[in-house]
């Protein structure tokens, strides 16, 4: 059964591709173009997973993850960084900010959905 997944991503092409793949796998996707919209949608749409770009305008993904983790209504929702930040220490920085996973861009369309589904709550309980 599909899950509700929030994507916080400013790049239209990346949003389209990720949304398309997740919807094809049966998931419901909610999209945010920036951190402020993402935080609002996380609280109103009750996603079961949040996919978070790190390089965003106005508020970077590290700050967004920290803000989400400080809010009781969404603190338990797993966050996966999906980012082009691939330098030494970037994965650790994302995990330290509150992300449970880290996927580098460009994403691999052949493995992306499986990677994401690994972080969904039902899978994590198994």
Secondary structure, DSSP 8 states (H G I E B T S, - for coil): ---EEEEE---HHHHHHHHHHHHHTT-EEEEESSHHHHHHHHHHH--SEEEE-SS-SSS-HHHHHHHHHHSTTTTTSEEEEEES--STTHHHHHHHTT-SEEEESS--TTTHHHHHHTTSHHHHH-
